[in-house]
Amino acid sequence: MRSGAARAGQYLALLCYLVFLAFPLLWLLSTAFKSPQELGSVDASWLPRHPSLDSFTAAFGQQPLARSALNSVIVASCAAAVSVAIAVPAAYAMARYRSVVGKAATGWILVSQMFPFVLVIIPLFLVLKSFHLIDSLTGLVLVYVVWNLPFALWMLQGYVRAVPASLEEAAAIDGCGRLRTLRSVVLPLLTPGLVATVMFSFVTAWNEFFFALVLLKSPEKQTMSVILTHFIGAEGAADLGPLAAAALMATLPSLLFFALLQRRLVSGVMSGAVKG
Amino acid sequence: MRRRDFLTAAATAGAAGAPALLGGCATTGGGDSGPMDFLSLAWQKESIAVNKALVAEWNRRHPKARVRYVQGAWESVHDQLLTSFEGGEAPDIIHDEANDLTDFAHGGYLADLRPLLPEDLKQQISQANWDTATIEGGVYGVPFLHDPRVLIADRRLLEKSGVRIPTAERPWSWGEFEDVAKELTHGRGRDRRYGVAWSMKEPVNQSVNLAMSTGGAVFHREHGKNVVRFDDADSRVFELIHRQVNEDRTAARSTLGMAGSDTLPGFFAGRYAIVPLNFSFRQQVQQQAPDDFEWVTLPMPAGRGTKGGGQLQGVSPQTLSVSQDTSRKEAAMAFIAFLTRPGHMARLAKGDWLVPTGREALRDPALDTGKYGWSTGLRIASDLRASPVLGVRGYPEWKDKVATPALQEYYAGGIGLRALRDKLVVDGNRILARYQR
């Protein structure tokens, strides 16, 4: 009986937490479909009284949302893919071959996460300029890869350590070389870790604003996070309806990406991998 | 197993294909032969449309000096410009606010426009307006749009109360304004209706600018240096707001932490009778007000016995500047002169719901109408002066580190006038001294 009550309490707490987490998204959804008059009403309602697509029409009419969404998808996908592709072998080496260099690299990873963006932006700008990569999506992808890489390495390192070394030894006994072991034994077991790292890298690049703001100037190359600020005027005045509509559009691809990949995060793929 | 293979392959293919996929996106760089970049901060639909239409018209007429419209944002323009100036990639033509020009002009990033300005443009704009973009003798921007403070009021509540409705020619005195706020305040507790709602999320600019109406300035020039003073004339408006919130209770305390837009729902619901807001907020009021809501735009109250009949108000206009690095300064100036032709300036003002600076634009029939309070803005234009904070190096630091928290505390009743004065003056002058060594 007591355990039943405890379980009900747990579910209730979980429900409260979910409501708390979902609140901003639901509010965004509701605001995006409200008319300007409803937005100015002091009696805020959850459901729009007269649902309208005006905010979406205005948002798409005012700013190149579709183009910026495509730019964000390209940049975030490439940044995630490249980061993970580089991080996998590096993380494997760091996890399996422990040395002074490995320890120093780990320390550097932690320190690098503490640099504020503003500290690096001007030197970075000058470096990219010398490679003609200002106002280029390639340049932005490179920046995101460099920015994501330390944390991606950090994450993957932990996942690699969780793969029992005995599996690799067994593969070696069966005649597998290093690369084959990595490809055929380690990588499949790393899937949840890879998915989590891809998600992290994708979302970081998708949400990033400051680098995109200063590195891209052509209107046709700007990403969604930059376009969203164009709905805010001087003194904090905001075109609330179109802003909410655009923000909702900016949230959807990320959510979709999560929905597609989240099943891969399920733990337990290694259960039964090692007998004994 | 298949899915795992797919993920692995996708990651590998993505990594390998990224440079190829993105290769076509790399810029070729405009250089001197490409179009000039015009960084615009227009953000309202109508305003963006006018800006783009004018750019298209310019490009049709000047195929050898083409301009590319680049959209910027108010929130981030300073950081964006600073980085691009440092990196040598700044836009050729820059839309910004006079407030933001000080550091850029001192840093040598902006061109001094004096040798470039065409005579008719010089004549179109009054000296008071040129002063707003003049920094140590150089002119670093063409001021073209103003966003002064006005009172937006619930017409029915005003008429019902029987108070005199002010005009631009005969505004309320600050004393009358306090009486009117008392007259309009009714009820208790949650049903209380307040006479006024001061939105004070960003309290510094508006407080300092309004201090001009009582002969104050807060920032003064002494022996060639900027100093902060907070004498009686400087502090009168500050004290009035404090009194309305904490003693008379005619101003809502809850709005002190709000931005201008946040006070509008309460205004429409009749919770506040008057909201002091920037002129451009009329667009939001017009868009969001319920159909049967009647509102009116009134001038800010005037001080008694002070310069300009007590109606002076500090402003920091929107400006158009030329980057020092561009090799096409004459062409950039010609484009600015085109954008600020009287008819064009009036169109831009209308699109952004702002007051134009040009003498002829102010007489444009499209703006000179009582509808939506346009005529009030046009009438008060002659009382607008350069904000005392313009050209003061160290002002942003003073504002963020000292004045904003101190004023928020003062208006909320946390500290008294003496403590406020100490903070603004003592801490403020310490900051300014660092910039003036």
Interface residues (C-beta under 8 A of the other chain):
Chain A: P36 Q37 L39 G40 S41 V42 D43 A44 A58 G61 Q62 Q63 I74 S77 C78 A80 A81 V82 V84 A85 I86 V88 V118 I121 I122 F125 L126 K129 H132 L133 I134 D135 S136 L137 T138 G139 V141 R183 L187 P188 T191 L194 V195 V198 F209 F210 L213 V214 K217 S218 P219 K221 Q222 V226 T229 H230 F231 I232 G233 A234 E235 G236 A237 A238 D239 L240 R264
Chain B: M1 R3 R4 L7 T8 A10 A11 T12 A13 G14 A15 A16 A18 P19 L21 L22 G23 C25 A26 T27 G29 D37 L41 W43 Q44 K45 I48 R68 Y69 V70 Q71 A73 W74 E75 S76 D79 Q80 T83 S84 E86 G87 G88 E89 P91 E97 D147 K201 E202 A259 G260 S261 L264 P265 G266 F268 A269 R271 N278 S280 F281 Q284 Q287 Q288 A289 P290 D291 Q318
